[in-house]
Amino acid sequence: MKDNEDYRSVADAVAEEIRSGVLRPGDRLPPQRAFAKRHGIADSTATRVYRELARRGLTVGEVGRGTFVRAAADGPAPALTEPAAVGRIDLELNYPAVPGQSELLAEGLGGLLRPDALGQALRPVGTFGLPAVQESAAGILARGGWRPDPERILFAGNGRQALSAVVAALVPPGGRLGVEELTYPVIKAVAARLGVTLVPLAMDEDGLVPQAVADAHATAPLHAVYVQPRVHNPLSLTMPEPRIERLAEVLLRLGLPAVEDAVWAFLRDELPPLAACAPERTVLIDSLSKRIAPGLTLGFAVTPPALTAVVSASLRAGGWTPMRFALEAAHRWQQEGTVRRLVAAKQREAAVRQEIAARHLAGFAVRGDGRSYHCWWELPRPWRADTFVAAAARHGIAVVPAAAFTVAAHHAPPAVRLGLATPGPDVLAQALTTLAGLARSAPEDLVAD
């Protein structure tokens, strides 16, 4: 039997044991050498079996701990962006809302709904939008003493479309995009669709390590780097200024463009972006989905002059140009101060929710920026992320496992991200109390439940 047929047949046999329940979620597979001896195959064949099982979504590897049967196969890519099922407490989706938000937004739309204004707002528009809207967008995006040049602002239907267009413009099919080793899941889907290879870059307590960018580029040239310097998702950390400056120096020295994801950065609007330190190398991506609401959104791409034309062409080619109605709404909301009031309210609410998390998860290894809507929980032993997610689901609580954010899929840490924005404060407190109780119990205690 050829080796490729051999490893597939062994993988099929293990897969059948998982499907039939002989191997249950959370069971640990033997070390690869012991597995090879048990099945009478070469060590190299056992390695291919384990890779095949992981590729099928049946197992997950954890550094220093081994390979385990997953609690469930991977769901479809849009799982993090679909509405929550009725009756569950959703700590997956993370769209902040504050009391009175709808009423405040409705006031700003009144004039736009007049027949003459609506007729204009329903006409098509290009990637540059309108000069007045570009000026308003510059005000929306300004922070920490930095204000983008309005003429460098391009628009997309939403932030994901802006991200897709920028990656397509900067990285050719087969090219290499450096990303933080824990990163926003959508960038993984974007890269897969565009045929782009993601290169995981080391992080520490301050965020992306600049030397990791230089080392990866020296190994094989990168085409660009994707980074979340402020209110990182999922780690909820913010790069200190010396780290931002060092990263900018590395990008400038290597001539590398950066794609800066600033979607959550409005929560720390006292801090300037990476684009302020390396304006000629950075494309800043942002949107209205978190600041305002997900149902009427708008994406922004602030481009260096040398990249404006190519990013604009990419937006048009992808069919990612904005809706004029959203442009007009954003312009009115900014002019009337609605954006400013909503941002201030959401900043205050984020602090309230972080306080709830800190109180109910006291004693655990939880990282959360005091003005962030999510936190990162390193689970206590012997919990693993997939098992904990399954246990939480049995209690009607949805959380996101670390594997959703890892680029190297076989090395997911035993951690989960908690989105704090969706439930009301009382429900959030209840959910966190339940999760804390789960974490203090042993996984095997739940098997008989």
C-alpha beads as a LAMMPS data file, in Angstrom:
LAMMPS data file: protein, C-alpha beads

449 atoms
448 bonds

1 atom types
1 bond types

-500.0 500.0 xlo xhi
-500.0 500.0 ylo yhi
-500.0 500.0 zlo zhi

Masses

1 110.0

Atoms # bond

1 1 1 0.000 0.000 0.000
2 1 1 1.308 3.435 -0.880
3 1 1 1.990 5.825 1.977
4 1 1 -0.725 8.308 0.958
5 1 1 -3.304 5.508 0.787
6 1 1 -2.016 4.119 4.087
7 1 1 -2.353 7.345 6.084
8 1 1 -5.798 8.079 4.649
9 1 1 -7.132 4.640 5.511
10 1 1 -5.834 4.972 9.078
11 1 1 -7.323 8.492 9.319
12 1 1 -10.649 7.102 8.055
13 1 1 -10.589 4.456 10.781
14 1 1 -9.953 7.024 13.505
15 1 1 -12.648 9.295 12.033
16 1 1 -15.122 6.419 12.235
17 1 1 -14.233 5.890 15.910
18 1 1 -14.984 9.560 16.526
19 1 1 -18.281 9.455 14.643
20 1 1 -19.399 6.261 16.387
21 1 1 -18.577 7.612 19.845
22 1 1 -15.713 5.207 20.589
23 1 1 -13.567 8.324 20.780
24 1 1 -15.454 11.106 22.525
25 1 1 -14.981 14.889 22.493
26 1 1 -12.067 15.765 24.752
27 1 1 -10.370 12.349 24.479
28 1 1 -6.613 12.599 24.031
29 1 1 -4.975 10.684 21.215
30 1 1 -1.728 8.885 22.043
31 1 1 1.614 10.480 21.151
32 1 1 2.370 10.018 17.476
33 1 1 5.156 7.502 18.087
34 1 1 2.879 5.331 20.248
35 1 1 0.100 5.704 17.676
36 1 1 2.472 4.545 14.913
37 1 1 3.531 1.480 16.912
38 1 1 -0.088 0.574 17.736
39 1 1 -1.145 0.726 14.084
40 1 1 2.019 -0.769 12.625
41 1 1 2.874 2.301 10.548
42 1 1 5.907 4.553 10.208
43 1 1 6.281 7.612 12.433
44 1 1 6.076 9.836 9.350
45 1 1 2.795 8.179 8.366
46 1 1 1.392 8.805 11.858
47 1 1 2.294 12.481 11.473
48 1 1 0.304 12.607 8.218
49 1 1 -2.650 10.881 9.918
50 1 1 -2.715 13.516 12.662
51 1 1 -2.503 16.317 10.118
52 1 1 -5.361 14.798 8.126
53 1 1 -7.569 14.500 11.219
54 1 1 -6.893 18.155 12.068
55 1 1 -7.619 19.185 8.468
56 1 1 -11.002 17.471 8.694
57 1 1 -11.761 19.410 11.868
58 1 1 -11.896 16.249 14.004
59 1 1 -8.965 16.993 16.302
60 1 1 -7.127 19.958 17.756
61 1 1 -3.522 20.140 18.944
62 1 1 -2.371 22.136 21.967
63 1 1 1.239 23.046 22.544
64 1 1 2.871 20.849 25.174
65 1 1 -0.333 18.901 25.838
66 1 1 -1.049 16.722 22.801
67 1 1 -3.839 16.107 20.311
68 1 1 -7.486 15.912 21.383
69 1 1 -10.808 15.004 19.779
70 1 1 -12.718 18.195 19.102
71 1 1 -15.998 18.813 20.868
72 1 1 -17.509 19.564 17.458
73 1 1 -16.316 19.973 13.919
74 1 1 -15.552 23.473 12.749
75 1 1 -18.651 25.405 11.736
76 1 1 -18.920 27.497 8.584
77 1 1 -16.742 30.583 8.380
78 1 1 -19.583 33.114 8.910
79 1 1 -20.455 31.627 12.302
80 1 1 -19.082 34.656 14.140
81 1 1 -21.196 37.043 12.085
82 1 1 -24.580 35.321 12.092
83 1 1 -27.379 36.325 14.486
84 1 1 -27.468 34.345 17.696
85 1 1 -29.970 31.551 18.187
86 1 1 -33.022 32.485 20.222
87 1 1 -32.684 31.657 23.901
88 1 1 -28.925 31.587 24.263
89 1 1 -26.682 34.144 25.910
90 1 1 -24.425 35.391 23.163
91 1 1 -20.825 36.152 24.122
92 1 1 -19.702 35.511 20.523
93 1 1 -21.091 38.435 18.572
94 1 1 -19.865 41.770 19.847
95 1 1 -21.848 44.784 18.609
96 1 1 -22.175 47.386 21.362
97 1 1 -25.417 49.302 21.795
98 1 1 -26.396 51.864 24.395
99 1 1 -29.786 53.016 25.715
100 1 1 -31.438 55.536 23.421
101 1 1 -29.190 54.622 20.479
102 1 1 -32.004 54.010 17.995
103 1 1 -33.806 57.205 18.942
104 1 1 -30.615 59.206 18.549
105 1 1 -29.909 57.730 15.137
106 1 1 -33.495 58.229 14.005
107 1 1 -33.292 61.955 14.760
108 1 1 -30.371 62.285 12.400
109 1 1 -32.156 60.474 9.596
110 1 1 -35.292 62.645 9.620
111 1 1 -34.115 65.105 6.991
112 1 1 -32.636 62.349 4.858
113 1 1 -36.049 60.706 4.474
114 1 1 -37.644 63.688 2.724
115 1 1 -38.471 62.638 -0.870
116 1 1 -36.000 65.060 -2.470
117 1 1 -33.134 64.152 -0.128
118 1 1 -33.941 60.452 -0.338
119 1 1 -33.864 60.604 -4.120
120 1 1 -30.318 61.948 -3.974
121 1 1 -29.287 59.442 -1.305
122 1 1 -30.381 56.495 -3.442
123 1 1 -28.181 57.435 -6.383
124 1 1 -24.941 55.500 -6.995
125 1 1 -21.639 56.800 -5.712
126 1 1 -17.990 55.870 -6.198
127 1 1 -15.200 54.843 -3.846
128 1 1 -14.285 58.471 -3.070
129 1 1 -17.828 59.232 -1.960
130 1 1 -18.494 62.962 -1.878
131 1 1 -16.128 65.760 -0.745
132 1 1 -18.398 66.780 2.136
133 1 1 -18.638 63.170 3.281
134 1 1 -14.873 62.747 3.072
135 1 1 -14.539 65.776 5.343
136 1 1 -17.028 64.307 7.812
137 1 1 -15.275 60.936 7.662
138 1 1 -11.991 62.611 8.552
139 1 1 -13.700 63.937 11.669
140 1 1 -15.098 60.513 12.532
141 1 1 -11.694 58.845 12.184
142 1 1 -9.616 61.561 13.896
143 1 1 -8.073 60.598 17.235
144 1 1 -5.091 61.284 19.424
145 1 1 -4.193 64.485 17.580
146 1 1 -4.187 62.696 14.205
147 1 1 -6.644 63.592 11.456
148 1 1 -6.514 61.925 8.035
149 1 1 -6.368 63.868 4.800
150 1 1 -9.989 63.767 3.551
151 1 1 -8.816 63.220 -0.034
152 1 1 -7.095 59.985 1.021
153 1 1 -10.295 58.431 2.413
154 1 1 -11.992 55.743 0.327
155 1 1 -15.324 54.118 1.145
156 1 1 -16.628 50.549 1.044
157 1 1 -19.908 48.925 1.952
158 1 1 -18.477 47.771 5.283
159 1 1 -15.191 47.186 7.059
160 1 1 -14.788 43.611 5.824
161 1 1 -15.109 44.779 2.244
162 1 1 -12.517 47.485 2.839
163 1 1 -10.198 44.881 4.354
164 1 1 -10.700 42.488 1.438
165 1 1 -10.024 45.216 -1.097
166 1 1 -6.851 46.398 0.616
167 1 1 -5.430 42.879 0.980
168 1 1 -6.247 42.151 -2.679
169 1 1 -4.514 45.389 -3.691
170 1 1 -1.350 44.789 -1.653
171 1 1 -0.820 41.020 -1.745
172 1 1 -0.885 38.984 -4.977
173 1 1 -2.272 35.420 -5.074
174 1 1 0.343 33.202 -3.490
175 1 1 1.854 36.173 -1.649
176 1 1 2.661 36.354 2.051
177 1 1 0.779 38.500 4.555
178 1 1 2.231 38.772 8.049
179 1 1 -0.389 38.717 10.815
180 1 1 -0.332 38.579 14.599
181 1 1 -0.278 34.970 15.782
182 1 1 -3.716 35.545 17.322
183 1 1 -5.795 37.575 14.912
184 1 1 -9.245 38.613 13.699
185 1 1 -10.904 35.502 12.172
186 1 1 -12.179 37.339 9.097
187 1 1 -8.622 37.967 7.871
188 1 1 -8.182 34.190 7.677
189 1 1 -11.254 33.855 5.480
190 1 1 -10.180 36.796 3.309
191 1 1 -6.718 35.307 2.815
192 1 1 -8.120 31.887 1.926
193 1 1 -10.459 33.405 -0.662
194 1 1 -7.681 35.470 -2.233
195 1 1 -5.080 32.699 -2.199
196 1 1 -2.863 34.598 0.236
197 1 1 -0.563 32.818 2.694
198 1 1 -0.786 34.073 6.278
199 1 1 2.478 34.188 8.204
200 1 1 1.987 34.179 12.005
201 1 1 4.110 36.781 13.813
202 1 1 5.094 36.523 17.459
203 1 1 3.412 38.646 20.096
204 1 1 4.169 39.540 23.699
205 1 1 2.334 41.481 26.412
206 1 1 2.694 44.677 24.341
207 1 1 1.355 43.220 21.099
208 1 1 3.083 42.435 17.823
209 1 1 6.866 42.087 18.180
210 1 1 8.518 44.309 15.542
211 1 1 11.565 42.056 15.260
212 1 1 9.232 39.189 14.324
213 1 1 8.234 41.195 11.248
214 1 1 11.876 41.671 10.257
215 1 1 12.692 38.000 10.879
216 1 1 9.741 36.734 8.835
217 1 1 10.579 39.116 6.002
218 1 1 14.204 37.926 6.013
219 1 1 13.092 34.294 5.778
220 1 1 10.872 34.962 2.738
221 1 1 9.694 38.429 1.695
222 1 1 6.357 39.584 3.036
223 1 1 4.089 41.674 0.844
224 1 1 2.349 43.412 3.755
225 1 1 1.555 43.155 7.471
226 1 1 -1.933 43.149 9.021
227 1 1 -2.039 44.484 12.581
228 1 1 -4.475 45.672 15.269
229 1 1 -2.455 48.119 17.391
230 1 1 -5.349 49.444 19.488
231 1 1 -7.869 47.269 21.389
232 1 1 -6.677 44.078 19.756
233 1 1 -9.240 41.398 18.944
234 1 1 -9.143 38.921 20.698
235 1 1 -6.457 39.859 23.243
236 1 1 -7.921 43.243 24.211
237 1 1 -4.474 44.809 24.425
238 1 1 -3.196 48.162 23.172
239 1 1 0.360 48.737 21.996
240 1 1 2.285 51.298 24.054
241 1 1 3.726 54.225 22.134
242 1 1 7.354 52.968 22.095
243 1 1 6.150 49.717 20.495
244 1 1 4.133 51.614 17.873
245 1 1 7.167 53.736 17.048
246 1 1 9.449 50.711 16.780
247 1 1 6.987 48.924 14.501
248 1 1 6.775 52.004 12.297
249 1 1 10.585 52.098 12.068
250 1 1 10.709 48.465 10.954
251 1 1 8.006 48.971 8.329
252 1 1 9.755 52.031 6.947
253 1 1 13.159 50.348 6.897
254 1 1 11.840 47.264 5.118
255 1 1 9.543 49.210 2.797
256 1 1 6.599 47.086 3.919
257 1 1 2.996 48.327 3.803
258 1 1 0.832 47.789 6.867
259 1 1 -2.912 47.199 6.990
260 1 1 -4.020 48.748 10.281
261 1 1 -7.365 47.473 11.557
262 1 1 -8.799 50.287 13.671
263 1 1 -12.402 49.082 13.991
264 1 1 -12.230 48.972 17.818
265 1 1 -9.786 51.869 18.206
266 1 1 -12.559 54.434 18.779
267 1 1 -12.704 53.078 22.332
268 1 1 -9.210 54.513 22.893
269 1 1 -9.611 57.739 20.928
270 1 1 -6.981 59.531 22.996
271 1 1 -4.318 57.463 21.195
272 1 1 -3.089 58.108 17.632
273 1 1 -2.948 55.226 15.140
274 1 1 0.068 53.525 13.592
275 1 1 -0.851 55.542 10.474
276 1 1 0.264 58.669 12.323
277 1 1 3.800 57.241 12.706
278 1 1 4.117 55.636 9.267
279 1 1 1.600 57.466 7.044
280 1 1 3.398 56.600 3.817
281 1 1 3.343 52.845 4.592
282 1 1 -0.018 52.360 6.345
283 1 1 -3.534 51.775 5.058
284 1 1 -5.967 52.268 7.940
285 1 1 -9.215 50.263 7.892
286 1 1 -12.242 51.284 9.940
287 1 1 -16.038 51.090 9.848
288 1 1 -19.250 52.279 11.477
289 1 1 -20.375 48.832 12.662
290 1 1 -19.048 49.162 16.227
291 1 1 -19.282 52.954 16.586
292 1 1 -22.844 53.182 15.282
293 1 1 -24.701 49.949 14.467
294 1 1 -24.135 46.866 12.300
295 1 1 -27.314 47.265 10.259
296 1 1 -26.339 50.474 8.453
297 1 1 -22.605 50.328 8.091
298 1 1 -19.842 51.892 6.072
299 1 1 -16.203 50.935 5.578
300 1 1 -13.253 53.316 5.394
301 1 1 -9.770 52.915 3.928
302 1 1 -7.331 55.749 4.626
303 1 1 -4.612 55.329 2.010
304 1 1 -1.146 56.763 1.411
305 1 1 -1.057 58.759 -1.855
306 1 1 0.964 56.032 -3.595
307 1 1 -1.716 53.407 -2.850
308 1 1 -4.945 55.387 -3.300
309 1 1 -5.451 54.477 -6.957
310 1 1 -4.731 50.760 -6.557
311 1 1 -6.992 50.405 -3.500
312 1 1 -9.775 52.323 -5.240
313 1 1 -9.464 50.015 -8.263
314 1 1 -9.610 46.974 -5.975
315 1 1 -12.812 48.254 -4.333
316 1 1 -14.433 48.718 -7.713
317 1 1 -13.255 45.350 -9.043
318 1 1 -14.637 43.536 -6.011
319 1 1 -18.005 45.278 -6.207
320 1 1 -17.336 46.750 -2.762
321 1 1 -18.283 50.367 -3.402
322 1 1 -20.487 51.993 -0.720
323 1 1 -24.176 52.791 -0.599
324 1 1 -24.765 56.510 -0.915
325 1 1 -27.532 56.319 1.687
326 1 1 -24.998 55.143 4.275
327 1 1 -22.619 57.922 3.257
328 1 1 -25.307 60.554 3.658
329 1 1 -26.419 59.120 7.000
330 1 1 -22.854 59.083 8.344
331 1 1 -22.351 62.663 7.180
332 1 1 -25.490 63.850 8.983
333 1 1 -24.696 61.918 12.148
334 1 1 -21.233 63.428 12.262
335 1 1 -22.409 66.971 11.535
336 1 1 -25.080 66.791 14.244
337 1 1 -22.728 65.351 16.879
338 1 1 -24.478 61.972 16.988
339 1 1 -21.278 60.027 16.371
340 1 1 -19.478 61.849 19.165
341 1 1 -22.295 61.218 21.645
342 1 1 -22.547 57.532 20.747
343 1 1 -18.801 57.011 21.006
344 1 1 -18.693 58.628 24.457
345 1 1 -21.647 56.525 25.640
346 1 1 -20.111 53.311 24.319
347 1 1 -16.805 54.086 25.971
348 1 1 -18.577 54.498 29.308
349 1 1 -20.582 51.316 28.790
350 1 1 -17.468 49.327 27.904
351 1 1 -15.920 50.329 31.229
352 1 1 -19.060 49.149 33.047
353 1 1 -18.935 45.773 31.329
354 1 1 -15.235 45.308 31.993
355 1 1 -15.944 45.976 35.668
356 1 1 -18.638 43.272 35.600
357 1 1 -16.183 40.845 34.008
358 1 1 -13.454 41.687 36.499
359 1 1 -15.827 41.172 39.421
360 1 1 -17.317 37.850 38.316
361 1 1 -14.106 36.352 36.923
362 1 1 -11.868 37.475 39.786
363 1 1 -9.060 35.027 40.443
364 1 1 -8.851 33.813 36.852
365 1 1 -6.285 34.770 34.222
366 1 1 -8.401 37.279 32.303
367 1 1 -6.991 40.073 30.143
368 1 1 -9.177 43.013 29.212
369 1 1 -8.526 46.648 28.376
370 1 1 -10.627 48.744 30.738
371 1 1 -12.411 50.318 27.751
372 1 1 -12.813 47.209 25.603
373 1 1 -15.919 45.170 24.853
374 1 1 -14.123 41.838 24.953
375 1 1 -11.674 39.981 27.139
376 1 1 -9.335 37.022 26.772
377 1 1 -9.607 34.209 29.289
378 1 1 -6.755 31.739 29.747
379 1 1 -8.630 28.773 31.156
380 1 1 -7.454 26.953 34.278
381 1 1 -6.159 23.426 33.899
382 1 1 -7.358 20.890 32.978
383 1 1 -9.837 22.747 30.782
384 1 1 -9.245 22.990 27.041
385 1 1 -10.932 25.582 24.888
386 1 1 -13.093 23.277 22.774
387 1 1 -14.316 21.320 25.805
388 1 1 -15.104 24.506 27.695
389 1 1 -17.007 25.927 24.699
390 1 1 -19.094 22.746 24.556
391 1 1 -19.776 22.863 28.302
392 1 1 -20.762 26.527 28.092
393 1 1 -23.120 25.758 25.210
394 1 1 -24.879 23.167 27.347
395 1 1 -25.640 26.013 29.754
396 1 1 -26.946 28.188 26.918
397 1 1 -23.871 30.420 26.663
398 1 1 -21.932 30.932 23.424
399 1 1 -18.225 31.836 23.639
400 1 1 -15.417 31.751 21.068
401 1 1 -12.508 29.277 21.368
402 1 1 -8.914 30.357 20.824
403 1 1 -8.723 28.225 17.678
404 1 1 -10.941 30.766 15.882
405 1 1 -8.139 33.319 16.213
406 1 1 -5.022 31.214 15.685
407 1 1 -3.178 31.216 12.380
408 1 1 -1.245 28.033 13.185
409 1 1 -4.373 25.914 13.711
410 1 1 -2.619 23.063 15.497
411 1 1 -1.347 25.265 18.322
412 1 1 -4.450 26.810 19.846
413 1 1 -3.948 27.805 23.498
414 1 1 -6.504 26.760 26.148
415 1 1 -8.322 30.091 26.096
416 1 1 -11.581 31.705 24.996
417 1 1 -12.661 35.185 23.996
418 1 1 -15.674 36.646 25.749
419 1 1 -17.662 39.302 23.910
420 1 1 -19.229 41.576 26.508
421 1 1 -21.369 43.806 24.302
422 1 1 -24.491 41.836 23.403
423 1 1 -26.286 40.837 26.651
424 1 1 -27.694 43.357 29.081
425 1 1 -25.575 43.943 32.206
426 1 1 -27.662 41.668 34.439
427 1 1 -27.659 38.836 31.903
428 1 1 -23.934 39.306 31.346
429 1 1 -23.297 39.033 35.076
430 1 1 -25.409 35.870 35.218
431 1 1 -23.540 34.322 32.294
432 1 1 -20.128 35.124 33.744
433 1 1 -21.133 33.680 37.098
434 1 1 -22.121 30.453 35.344
435 1 1 -18.880 30.334 33.366
436 1 1 -16.820 30.943 36.495
437 1 1 -18.574 28.027 38.159
438 1 1 -17.821 25.822 35.166
439 1 1 -14.166 26.803 35.196
440 1 1 -13.864 25.902 38.875
441 1 1 -15.240 22.412 38.228
442 1 1 -13.397 19.561 36.557
443 1 1 -14.382 18.682 32.978
444 1 1 -14.984 15.049 33.917
445 1 1 -17.565 16.179 36.509
446 1 1 -19.785 17.255 33.620
447 1 1 -19.754 14.030 31.625
448 1 1 -22.583 12.468 33.601
449 1 1 -24.765 15.622 33.555

Bonds

1 1 1 2
2 1 2 3
3 1 3 4
4 1 4 5
5 1 5 6
6 1 6 7
7 1 7 8
8 1 8 9
9 1 9 10
10 1 10 11
11 1 11 12
12 1 12 13
13 1 13 14
14 1 14 15
15 1 15 16
16 1 16 17
17 1 17 18
18 1 18 19
19 1 19 20
20 1 20 21
21 1 21 22
22 1 22 23
23 1 23 24
24 1 24 25
25 1 25 26
26 1 26 27
27 1 27 28
28 1 28 29
29 1 29 30
30 1 30 31
31 1 31 32
32 1 32 33
33 1 33 34
34 1 34 35
35 1 35 36
36 1 36 37
37 1 37 38
38 1 38 39
39 1 39 40
40 1 40 41
41 1 41 42
42 1 42 43
43 1 43 44
44 1 44 45
45 1 45 46
46 1 46 47
47 1 47 48
48 1 48 49
49 1 49 50
50 1 50 51
51 1 51 52
52 1 52 53
53 1 53 54
54 1 54 55
55 1 55 56
56 1 56 57
57 1 57 58
58 1 58 59
59 1 59 60
60 1 60 61
61 1 61 62
62 1 62 63
63 1 63 64
64 1 64 65
65 1 65 66
66 1 66 67
67 1 67 68
68 1 68 69
69 1 69 70
70 1 70 71
71 1 71 72
72 1 72 73
73 1 73 74
74 1 74 75
75 1 75 76
76 1 76 77
77 1 77 78
78 1 78 79
79 1 79 80
80 1 80 81
81 1 81 82
82 1 82 83
83 1 83 84
84 1 84 85
85 1 85 86
86 1 86 87
87 1 87 88
88 1 88 89
89 1 89 90
90 1 90 91
91 1 91 92
92 1 92 93
93 1 93 94
94 1 94 95
95 1 95 96
96 1 96 97
97 1 97 98
98 1 98 99
99 1 99 100
100 1 100 101
101 1 101 102
102 1 102 103
103 1 103 104
104 1 104 105
105 1 105 106
106 1 106 107
107 1 107 108
108 1 108 109
109 1 109 110
110 1 110 111
111 1 111 112
112 1 112 113
113 1 113 114
114 1 114 115
115 1 115 116
116 1 116 117
117 1 117 118
118 1 118 119
119 1 119 120
120 1 120 121
121 1 121 122
122 1 122 123
123 1 123 124
124 1 124 125
125 1 125 126
126 1 126 127
127 1 127 128
128 1 128 129
129 1 129 130
130 1 130 131
131 1 131 132
132 1 132 133
133 1 133 134
134 1 134 135
135 1 135 136
136 1 136 137
137 1 137 138
138 1 138 139
139 1 139 140
140 1 140 141
141 1 141 142
142 1 142 143
143 1 143 144
144 1 144 145
145 1 145 146
146 1 146 147
147 1 147 148
148 1 148 149
149 1 149 150
150 1 150 151
151 1 151 152
152 1 152 153
153 1 153 154
154 1 154 155
155 1 155 156
156 1 156 157
157 1 157 158
158 1 158 159
159 1 159 160
160 1 160 161
161 1 161 162
162 1 162 163
163 1 163 164
164 1 164 165
165 1 165 166
166 1 166 167
167 1 167 168
168 1 168 169
169 1 169 170
170 1 170 171
171 1 171 172
172 1 172 173
173 1 173 174
174 1 174 175
175 1 175 176
176 1 176 177
177 1 177 178
178 1 178 179
179 1 179 180
180 1 180 181
181 1 181 182
182 1 182 183
183 1 183 184
184 1 184 185
185 1 185 186
186 1 186 187
187 1 187 188
188 1 188 189
189 1 189 190
190 1 190 191
191 1 191 192
192 1 192 193
193 1 193 194
194 1 194 195
195 1 195 196
196 1 196 197
197 1 197 198
198 1 198 199
199 1 199 200
200 1 200 201
201 1 201 202
202 1 202 203
203 1 203 204
204 1 204 205
205 1 205 206
206 1 206 207
207 1 207 208
208 1 208 209
209 1 209 210
210 1 210 211
211 1 211 212
212 1 212 213
213 1 213 214
214 1 214 215
215 1 215 216
216 1 216 217
217 1 217 218
218 1 218 219
219 1 219 220
220 1 220 221
221 1 221 222
222 1 222 223
223 1 223 224
224 1 224 225
225 1 225 226
226 1 226 227
227 1 227 228
228 1 228 229
229 1 229 230
230 1 230 231
231 1 231 232
232 1 232 233
233 1 233 234
234 1 234 235
235 1 235 236
236 1 236 237
237 1 237 238
238 1 238 239
239 1 239 240
240 1 240 241
241 1 241 242
242 1 242 243
243 1 243 244
244 1 244 245
245 1 245 246
246 1 246 247
247 1 247 248
248 1 248 249
249 1 249 250
250 1 250 251
251 1 251 252
252 1 252 253
253 1 253 254
254 1 254 255
255 1 255 256
256 1 256 257
257 1 257 258
258 1 258 259
259 1 259 260
260 1 260 261
261 1 261 262
262 1 262 263
263 1 263 264
264 1 264 265
265 1 265 266
266 1 266 267
267 1 267 268
268 1 268 269
269 1 269 270
270 1 270 271
271 1 271 272
272 1 272 273
273 1 273 274
274 1 274 275
275 1 275 276
276 1 276 277
277 1 277 278
278 1 278 279
279 1 279 280
280 1 280 281
281 1 281 282
282 1 282 283
283 1 283 284
284 1 284 285
285 1 285 286
286 1 286 287
287 1 287 288
288 1 288 289
289 1 289 290
290 1 290 291
291 1 291 292
292 1 292 293
293 1 293 294
294 1 294 295
295 1 295 296
296 1 296 297
297 1 297 298
298 1 298 299
299 1 299 300
300 1 300 301
301 1 301 302
302 1 302 303
303 1 303 304
304 1 304 305
305 1 305 306
306 1 306 307
307 1 307 308
308 1 308 309
309 1 309 310
310 1 310 311
311 1 311 312
312 1 312 313
313 1 313 314
314 1 314 315
315 1 315 316
316 1 316 317
317 1 317 318
318 1 318 319
319 1 319 320
320 1 320 321
321 1 321 322
322 1 322 323
323 1 323 324
324 1 324 325
325 1 325 326
326 1 326 327
327 1 327 328
328 1 328 329
329 1 329 330
330 1 330 331
331 1 331 332
332 1 332 333
333 1 333 334
334 1 334 335
335 1 335 336
336 1 336 337
337 1 337 338
338 1 338 339
339 1 339 340
340 1 340 341
341 1 341 342
342 1 342 343
343 1 343 344
344 1 344 345
345 1 345 346
346 1 346 347
347 1 347 348
348 1 348 349
349 1 349 350
350 1 350 351
351 1 351 352
352 1 352 353
353 1 353 354
354 1 354 355
355 1 355 356
356 1 356 357
357 1 357 358
358 1 358 359
359 1 359 360
360 1 360 361
361 1 361 362
362 1 362 363
363 1 363 364
364 1 364 365
365 1 365 366
366 1 366 367
367 1 367 368
368 1 368 369
369 1 369 370
370 1 370 371
371 1 371 372
372 1 372 373
373 1 373 374
374 1 374 375
375 1 375 376
376 1 376 377
377 1 377 378
378 1 378 379
379 1 379 380
380 1 380 381
381 1 381 382
382 1 382 383
383 1 383 384
384 1 384 385
385 1 385 386
386 1 386 387
387 1 387 388
388 1 388 389
389 1 389 390
390 1 390 391
391 1 391 392
392 1 392 393
393 1 393 394
394 1 394 395
395 1 395 396
396 1 396 397
397 1 397 398
398 1 398 399
399 1 399 400
400 1 400 401
401 1 401 402
402 1 402 403
403 1 403 404
404 1 404 405
405 1 405 406
406 1 406 407
407 1 407 408
408 1 408 409
409 1 409 410
410 1 410 411
411 1 411 412
412 1 412 413
413 1 413 414
414 1 414 415
415 1 415 416
416 1 416 417
417 1 417 418
418 1 418 419
419 1 419 420
420 1 420 421
421 1 421 422
422 1 422 423
423 1 423 424
424 1 424 425
425 1 425 426
426 1 426 427
427 1 427 428
428 1 428 429
429 1 429 430
430 1 430 431
431 1 431 432
432 1 432 433
433 1 433 434
434 1 434 435
435 1 435 436
436 1 436 437
437 1 437 438
438 1 438 439
439 1 439 440
440 1 440 441
441 1 441 442
442 1 442 443
443 1 443 444
444 1 444 445
445 1 445 446
446 1 446 447
447 1 447 448
448 1 448 449
